[in-house]
């Protein structure tokens, strides 16, 4: 009866103990096994007084060991339709799998499907001889089996789980038949045991009497054993109660309809959530959506509408701080452009790079770094507060920091492409001091123009403005008004040149920008900042021509075009890019 169902163990013991004497030849195998286990259990003497020396004390180990169970032999039969041909094996697994190995893998997988152990073992651990077979390859075979021999795998998995539970429970019963209940319900068994021991302790205190130097009661060794056993049972009880409480909470959440089980059924998730498997093979619920919503709420200004946002500040409070900050920025940029001197090569990190390549590379790195920072959700509140310009609730520092900020990759790619095209030519023309002064001041003035247009004109006062467009328009206007180059070399075409009119090109850009802004269509382009950047570029170009400092600036540094041996009257973008790449490779190799 114990072999058929472990819950009949108590009845089996009562039937066996009801026969005090049995002939050795008539004893059943079950009874022999039980009696053999009982005789093999260690007997311990009591370390109490001499009055109890004849009492039999059974020392129950804290962790009963499971008896040795011989390894079960699993017999795997053939496939329903017999051996699969070599051509079919190649189509399923690929050309690297042999016919013998492919058939064996299919037999193992099909056996696990029919036996129900697929839910337990999965497609891994097929054996040492198949360690070279990857998981993706095995999954192809499993898909083919499911299409060719469809069966109810869920039902087979349930039967397998029930059989395994009965087997494990029977092995635990063999380890300690007298305390089988604690494996079924540890919490209830522990409470009953504690009540029994408490009553015995109270009775023991009443009967305890000292006799000479000896006293009646349990020895220190027995008390230590009981204390360890008590701690072990408390831990088992705690885990059982936590598991029961967790299951109860999961059932309540499922009943509410707001939660669903994960694909494996071990956890709960919201209907819109997804799951993934971590590096330890455990199923985890993705919290990315909830985290994105939380950081998005923290990034918002907290206003319900535009009227509430404007009610917190006056017009002067919105315009004055940024106007003063931009004025200081323009003055500092002028000082930097006027008094800048190229550093000595010994003080440079990459002395082999031309100043033009180093400057453009630094700007690219700064813009890319801020764009990547936008992908880190915990940084969203900080970035929206200082690296994004909002005309209805501005901060002064936003006028400069938003010039280096790009949220969308498309926006970053477009602006950086223009910077790489116009930046080297302008930098070679005016030097690093004037170039960086114009770049920063054009971006700041462009942001200020956007602020004034939104508060005093027809701009969107609740818009969010980012990007280096105003700064790039500033250096573009500066270059077009100062350059003397007359020819443009077509990249990838040998000796192909066309006429180049930079001032006409700038005029066309301005007309196009005005025409686009005058259409009054809903657009995401901040035209006001573009006009502000152009104005700064034109103003710097007019100041340089009026003061006559162009000749002094041009000879301060050796530009990338000069290093590439490009004619001063020709624009050769291909040669400039090749020279920049060459300089970067040489500098990195030396480092």
HUPE-V312887 format. One line per field, one symbol per residue. ss: DSSP state (@ for helix, = for strand, . for the rest). phi: phi as a letter, one per 20 degrees, with the letter a starting at -180 (. if undefined). psi: psi as a letter, one per 30 degrees, with the letter a starting at -180 (. if undefined). A space follows every 10 residues. Layout:
# HUPE-V312887
ss=???
phi=???
psi=???
This chain:
# HUPE-V312887
ss=.....@@@@@ @@@@@@@... ...@@@..@@ @@@@@@@@@@ ..==.....@ @@....==.. .......... .......... .....@@@@@ @@@.....@@ @@@@@@@@@@ @@@@@..@@@ @......@@@ ....@@@@@@ @@@@@@@@.. ..@@@@@@@@ @@@@@@@@@@ @@@@@.@@@. @@@@.@@@@@ @@@@@@@@@@ @@@@@@@..= =..==....@ @@@@@@@@@@ @@@@@@@@@@ @@@@@@@@@@ @@@@@@...= =......==. ....===... ..===..@@@ @@@@@@@@@. .....@@@@@ @...@@@@@@ @@@@@@@@@@ @@@@@@@@@. ....@@@... ....@@@@@@ @@@@@@@@@@ @@@...@@@@ @@@@@@..== @@@....@@@ @@@@....@@ @@@@@@@@@@ @@@@@@@@@@ @@@@@@@@@@ @@@@@@@@@@ @@@@@@.... ...==...@@ @@@@@@@@@@ @@....===. ......===. .@@@@@@@@@ @@@@@@@@.. ......@@@@ @@@@@@@@@@ @@@@@@@..@ @@@@.....@ @@@......= ==@@@@@@@@ @@@@@@@@@@ .
phi=.fffbffeff ffffffffdf ccfgfefeff fgfffffffe ffdceeeeff fdfefedeee ffcfeeffdf ffedddeffg dnfeffffff ffdofeefff ffffffffff fffffnfffe emdelfpffd ffefffffff fffffffecf ceffffffff ffffffffff fffffbffcf fffebfffff ffffffffff ffffffefce cmedbeqfff ffffffffff ffffffffff ffffffffff ffffffnecc ffgenecdbf geeccbdffe nefcefdfff ffffffffef fneebfffff fecefffeef gfffffffff fffffffedf cfffgfeefc feffgfffff ffffffffff ffffeegfeg gffffcdbed ffbecffffd fffedceeff ffffffffff eegffffffd nfffffffff ffffffffff ffffedddfe fdfddbpeff ffffffffff edfdfcccef fmdfldccfc dfffffffff fffffffffm efbdeeffff ffffffffff ffffffemef ffffefceef fffemeffec dcffffffff ffffffffff f
psi=eeeejffgee eeeeeeffje kkkeffklee eeeeeeeeff kkkklkgalf fgffkjkkjj kejkkklkkk kkkkkkllle gakkleeeee eeflffklee eeeeeeeeee eeeefffefe fbglhflefg ffkleeeeee eeeeeeeeik lieeeeeeee eeeeeeeeee eeeeeiffhf fffeieeeee eeeeeeeeee eeeeeefkkk jbfllkakle eeeeeeeeee eeeeeeeeee eeeeeeeeee eeeeffffll llefgfllll efllllkafg gkkkkkgeee eeeefeeffl fgkeleeeef fflleefeee eeeeeeeeee eeeeeeeegk kklkfffkei ffkleeeeee eeeeeeeeee eefffjeffe eeefefgkkj ffilkeffee effgkkekee eeeeeeeeef eeeeeeefef leeeeeeeee eeeeeeeeee eeeeffbglj fglkkllgee eeeefeeeef fflgkfkjkk lfjkhjklkj jeeeeeeeee eeeeeefffg ljlgkieeee eeeeeeeeee eeeeeefhge eeefgeljle eeeghkkfgk jjeeeeeeee eeeeeeeeee .
